[in-house]
Amino acid sequence: MNLEEYFARTGYKGSTEKQDLETLTDIFQHHIRAVPFENLSIHCGEKITLELEHVYKKIVQRKRGGWCMENNQLLGWVLKGLGYDTSFLGAYVFNPHQNAYATLMTHLVVKVVIDGKAYIVDGGFGVSYQMWQPMELVSGKDQPQVPGVFRFTEKNGVWYLEKMRRKQYIPNQSFSNSDLLEKNECRKVYMFSLEPQTVEDFRFQCTYLQTSPDSLFTKKSICALQTTHGFRALIGWTFTETTYNYKENMDLVEFVALEDEEVEKTLKEKFNITLERKLVPINIKGSYTI
């Protein structure tokens, strides 16, 4: 495992000498535009493991993506290797269909401290809730980014992340009522505390999320990648491409329904992913919005 091979994977060619916010942001943006957020292993007979060496081989050498425990663990390793002050935190994801936060800590994020200021770096959420810049850990402050306006709020030691989005224009009106579309303009994303976590704290969750019939990740095959103008996603047989702010305060959301034989071709052409085993797409309604 080496940093040069990781940077070749993400296409980052900038400096690694300074441990500043500008460098951190550049490294982070290269990661989210090269490494998809995806759970395809679950749906092609592979097991997701948390061993860093396995994550490295999967994402860097096999040019795959991963979910938060893989993406953010790898990012944390990279940043620590460059000399950043990093630690892991655990979050509880909001489920819009149940209107409640999960009771299981399933989301791993990275905290980075630069010159006494703390930032949250999360390269493993995907779709429209994927931040494009490290977020300063301050309560009640709007932090506008290209995807929309993010904000942290702190209450009694618990931190909450929410995002305000623009209006959406959907040219293919047959998808205008898709359960994949987020209907609210302000969306809760997750909550977390500042208690440091280790990868070991996510062992049970990693197994549960890929085996339980109640898990979102067994109900949907997901692959999402950020682009320079928005993001693209393949959920089951539904391919979507979102362009942020294509008109004033409006995002363009384009939907295409794929045939079985188009799924793996789309993975290759749109996400640069070639699977070693046969994918069985799935998209059970509910629990996931873009």
Order of alpha helices (4+ residues) and beta strands (2+ residues): alpha-alpha-beta-alpha-alpha-beta-beta-beta-beta-beta-beta-beta-beta-beta-beta-alpha-alpha-beta-beta-beta-beta-alpha
